Amino acid sequence: MIPLHLELLGQRIRVEGAEDWVRDGVLAAAPLLARPGASGPPDLVYEFRALSRSESLPSLASYRREAVSAASDFEFRRKGDERWLLVEGRSASRFVLDEGTVRAFVHPDHARDPWIVGHRLFFLPLLEWMRFRGFYPLHGSCFLAGGRGVIVSGPSGSGKSTATLAAIAAGCPFVADDTLFAFRRGGVVRVASFPEPIKVGRKSAAAFPELRASLRLIGGKYVLPEESLPAPGRVADAVPAVLLFPEVADRDASLFEPLSGEEAMVRLLPQSVLPADRKRIESHMGALAELVGQTSAYRLLFGRDFRDLPSAAAKLPAPGPRPPGEDGV
């Protein structure tokens, strides 16, 4: 079995013994990370093993459970430097960040589910590894408007992907549609993408007929393949200047309501910070606080003029000192 080689923001990843079900899951979650013929020692190594029907996961009763939303199908447990990610109590990934190793134990039912293999057992430990290396996950899209980075962050259905399509249709460069990494460089916080094809729902796809010929219906979502992106397409990273939190509104004209730094952090954190040890959470929050401090933040009531979002965002006031008591960072 040939190893699967991947790369993300300079981090080399190798998936050992990648059987077909492993490759299908990993490449479903990260199709743009594959690096055929890559060389050099890996920074992070995965091993996947399918459990037999008679096998079960080891007892983790002595491991501390880390808080995750009750609605989640996964949880984290920790003992010292060792962490476990459990999915539905039947599959798990064990990872030790200092060692750069992930071992996934996959229930036979889950081995047939590319979502669990790729988006849970592979992707979530990868997010932790990136945070360990100083790249802090942020749930949001990002594009450039008037040369300034614009981040759109919010829960699913809030308008992130619609904002991205509006930017692409308007000829703006974009960074990412769903997952960003904030990192410090050159005295500022920049954001780079977890590169993946743009995925939107039916209503968003219908709003951009000029892109319809390039969209592909896959798994209930309309996907815009990377090779179909109109120029200028994707850029590697950007310096954020505007931070938008959208809400779909029944109005003709979109409305931008300024937010304080405290309000922006309250909205941003639930979308971005996974459980971890206190030191790593504080580091993650610190990076996001710096990002908020260098941006102008707004609540965006998304109206029927959403196609004008890129030009409207380019005209928003540049970041500057906030009134006393509103710095929030």
C-alpha positions in Angstrom: 0.0 0.0 0.0 1.5 3.3 -1.1 1.5 6.2 1.5 -0.6 9.2 0.8 1.4 12.5 0.8 -0.2 15.8 1.7 1.0 19.3 2.5 -0.7 22.2 4.3 0.9 25.6 4.8 4.4 24.0 4.7 3.4 21.1 7.0 4.2 17.8 5.4 1.7 15.0 6.2 2.0 11.3 5.4 -0.8 8.8 5.7 0.7 5.4 6.0 -0.7 2.3 4.4 -3.5 4.2 2.7 -6.0 1.6 1.6 -8.8 2.6 -0.7 -11.3 3.4 2.1 -8.7 5.6 3.8 -7.8 7.4 0.6 -11.4 8.0 -0.2 -12.1 9.5 3.2 -9.0 11.7 3.4 -9.2 13.0 -0.2 -13.0 13.7 0.3 -12.0 16.0 3.2 -8.8 17.4 1.7 -8.8 17.0 -2.1 -6.4 19.9 -2.7 -3.7 18.8 -0.2 -2.4 15.8 -2.2 1.2 16.1 -3.2 2.0 13.1 -5.6 5.7 12.3 -5.5 6.4 14.4 -2.5 9.8 13.9 -0.8 11.3 14.8 2.5 10.6 13.7 6.0 7.0 14.3 7.2 6.0 16.5 10.1 2.9 14.6 10.9 2.2 10.8 10.3 -1.2 9.1 10.3 -1.8 5.4 10.6 -5.3 4.0 10.0 -6.4 0.6 11.1 -9.9 -1.0 10.7 -11.1 -2.8 13.8 -12.7 -6.2 13.6 -16.2 -6.8 14.8 -14.8 -8.4 17.9 -12.5 -5.6 18.8 -13.3 -2.5 20.9 -11.6 0.6 21.9 -9.4 0.7 25.0 -11.0 2.0 28.2 -10.5 5.8 28.5 -12.2 6.1 31.9 -9.0 7.6 33.5 -8.8 10.2 30.7 -10.3 13.7 31.3 -13.1 14.6 29.0 -12.8 18.0 27.3 -16.0 19.9 26.7 -17.6 19.7 23.3 -21.2 20.7 22.3 -23.7 18.1 23.3 -24.9 18.0 19.7 -21.5 16.8 18.4 -20.9 13.2 17.4 -17.3 13.4 18.8 -15.5 14.2 22.0 -11.9 14.7 23.1 -10.2 13.0 26.1 -6.8 13.8 27.5 -4.1 12.3 29.8 -0.9 14.3 29.9 0.3 14.8 26.3 -1.8 12.0 24.9 -5.2 12.9 23.4 -8.0 10.8 22.0 -10.8 11.9 19.6 -13.8 9.6 19.9 -16.5 9.4 17.3 -19.8 8.0 18.4 -17.9 6.0 21.0 -16.9 3.4 18.3 -13.9 4.9 16.4 -11.1 7.0 17.7 -7.9 8.8 16.7 -5.0 8.8 19.3 -2.5 11.6 18.8 0.5 13.0 20.6 1.4 16.4 19.1 5.0 16.5 20.3 5.6 13.2 18.5 3.7 14.2 15.3 1.8 11.0 15.2 -1.9 10.1 14.8 -3.2 6.5 15.0 -6.8 6.0 14.0 -8.8 2.9 15.0 -11.9 2.7 12.8 -15.0 0.7 13.5 -15.9 -1.5 10.4 -19.1 0.5 9.9 -17.3 3.8 9.9 -14.7 2.5 7.4 -17.5 2.7 4.8 -18.3 6.3 5.7 -15.8 8.8 4.1 -17.2 11.6 6.2 -16.2 10.0 9.5 -12.8 8.8 8.1 -12.0 12.2 6.5 -13.8 14.9 8.4 -13.5 13.4 11.9 -10.7 11.0 12.3 -8.3 12.8 9.9 -9.4 16.5 9.8 -10.0 17.2 13.5 -6.5 15.9 14.6 -5.1 17.9 11.7 -6.7 21.1 13.1 -5.0 20.4 16.5 -1.7 19.8 14.8 -1.9 23.1 12.9 -2.8 25.0 16.1 0.2 23.3 17.8 2.4 24.7 15.0 1.0 28.3 15.3 -1.8 28.2 12.7 -5.1 28.8 14.5 -8.3 27.6 12.9 -11.1 30.1 12.2 -14.5 29.1 10.8 -15.1 31.7 8.0 -14.6 32.7 4.4 -12.3 35.4 3.2 -11.9 37.5 0.0 -10.2 40.7 -1.0 -12.2 43.8 -1.7 -10.4 47.0 -2.7 -7.2 45.3 -1.7 -8.3 44.7 1.9 -9.0 41.3 3.4 -12.6 40.7 4.4 -13.5 37.8 6.7 -17.1 36.5 6.8 -17.7 34.3 9.9 -20.8 32.7 11.2 -22.7 29.4 11.6 -23.7 27.3 8.6 -26.5 29.0 6.6 -25.5 32.5 7.7 -24.2 33.6 4.3 -20.5 32.8 4.2 -20.5 30.9 1.0 -22.9 33.3 -0.7 -20.5 36.1 0.2 -17.7 34.1 -1.4 -19.6 33.6 -4.6 -20.5 37.3 -4.7 -16.8 38.1 -4.4 -15.8 35.6 -7.1 -18.6 36.8 -9.5 -17.4 40.4 -8.9 -13.8 39.5 -9.9 -12.3 39.6 -6.4 -9.5 37.3 -5.3 -10.5 35.0 -2.5 -8.7 33.0 0.2 -11.1 30.4 1.5 -14.8 29.5 1.6 -15.1 27.7 5.0 -11.9 27.2 7.0 -9.1 29.7 7.6 -5.9 29.7 9.7 -4.8 32.8 11.5 -1.1 33.1 12.0 1.3 35.9 13.0 3.8 37.2 10.5 5.5 40.5 9.9 3.9 42.1 13.0 0.3 41.4 11.9 -2.1 38.5 11.9 -2.7 37.1 8.5 -5.2 34.4 7.4 -4.5 31.5 5.0 -6.9 28.9 3.7 -7.5 25.3 4.2 -7.9 24.9 0.5 -11.0 23.0 -0.5 -13.5 23.4 -3.3 -16.3 25.9 -2.7 -19.6 24.2 -1.7 -22.9 26.0 -1.6 -26.6 25.2 -1.3 -29.3 25.4 -4.0 -30.4 28.9 -3.2 -26.9 30.3 -3.3 -26.1 28.5 -6.5 -29.3 29.8 -8.2 -28.4 33.4 -7.3 -25.3 33.3 -9.6 -26.4 32.0 -13.0 -23.1 33.0 -14.5 -21.4 30.4 -12.4 -24.1 27.7 -12.9 -22.4 25.9 -15.8 -19.3 25.3 -13.6 -21.1 24.1 -10.5 -21.4 20.3 -9.9 -24.0 18.7 -7.7 -22.1 16.4 -5.3 -23.6 15.0 -2.1 -26.5 17.5 -2.0 -24.2 20.5 -2.4 -23.2 22.5 -5.5 -19.4 22.4 -5.8 -17.3 24.9 -7.8 -14.2 23.0 -8.9 -10.8 24.7 -8.4 -10.1 24.5 -12.2 -13.4 26.3 -12.9 -12.6 29.4 -10.8 -12.7 32.6 -12.9 -9.7 34.9 -12.7 -8.1 36.0 -10.4 -9.1 32.9 -8.3 -7.6 31.9 -5.0 -4.7 33.7 -3.3 -2.5 32.1 -0.6 -3.3 34.5 2.3 -4.4 38.0 3.2 -4.2 40.6 6.0 -7.7 41.0 7.4 -9.1 44.5 7.7 -12.8 43.9 7.8 -14.7 41.3 9.9 -18.3 40.6 9.0 -20.9 38.5 10.9 -23.8 37.9 8.5 -27.4 37.2 9.2 -29.9 36.6 6.3 -32.5 39.4 6.5 -35.8 40.2 4.8 -34.7 43.6 3.4 -33.7 45.1 0.1 -30.5 46.9 1.2 -27.9 45.2 3.3 -27.0 46.9 6.6 -23.7 47.1 8.3 -23.9 47.6 12.1 -20.5 48.3 13.8 -19.5 46.0 16.6 -17.1 46.5 19.5 -14.1 44.3 20.0 -15.9 42.5 22.8 -18.9 41.8 20.6 -16.8 40.5 17.8 -14.9 38.1 20.1 -18.1 36.8 21.5 -19.3 36.0 18.0 -16.0 34.7 16.7 -14.9 32.3 19.5 -17.8 29.7 19.3 -17.0 29.3 15.6 -13.3 28.8 16.0 -11.9 27.4 19.2 -11.9 23.6 19.8 -11.3 22.3 23.3 -7.6 21.8 24.3 -5.4 22.4 27.2 -5.5 25.9 28.8 -2.2 27.1 27.4 -3.3 26.2 23.8 -6.7 27.7 24.2 -5.2 31.0 25.6 -2.8 31.1 22.6 -5.6 30.6 20.2 -7.8 33.2 21.8 -4.8 35.6 21.8 -4.3 35.2 18.1 -8.0 35.8 17.4 -8.0 38.9 19.7 -5.1 40.3 17.7 -7.0 39.7 14.5 -10.1 41.5 16.0 -7.9 44.3 17.1 -6.6 45.0 13.6 -10.0 44.9 11.9 -13.3 46.8 11.7 -16.0 44.5 12.8 -19.7 44.6 11.7 -22.9 42.7 12.0 -24.1 42.3 8.5 -27.8 42.1 7.8 -27.7 40.4 4.4 -30.3 41.9 2.1 -31.4 41.2 -1.5 -28.5 43.3 -2.8 -26.0 40.6 -1.6 -24.3 40.7 -5.0 -23.0 44.2 -4.1 -21.3 43.0 -0.9 -17.7 43.2 -2.3 -18.1 46.8 -3.4 -19.8 47.7 -0.1 -17.2 46.0 2.0 -14.4 47.9 0.1 -16.0 51.2 1.2 -16.3 50.4 4.9 -14.2 52.6 7.2 -10.6 51.5 7.6 -9.7 50.0 11.0 -8.8 52.5 13.6 -8.8 53.1 17.4 -12.1 52.2 19.0 -13.8 54.3 21.6 -12.7 53.8 25.2 -14.0 50.6 26.7 -14.6 49.0 23.2 -11.2 47.7 22.4 -12.1 44.3 23.7 -8.6 42.9 23.2 
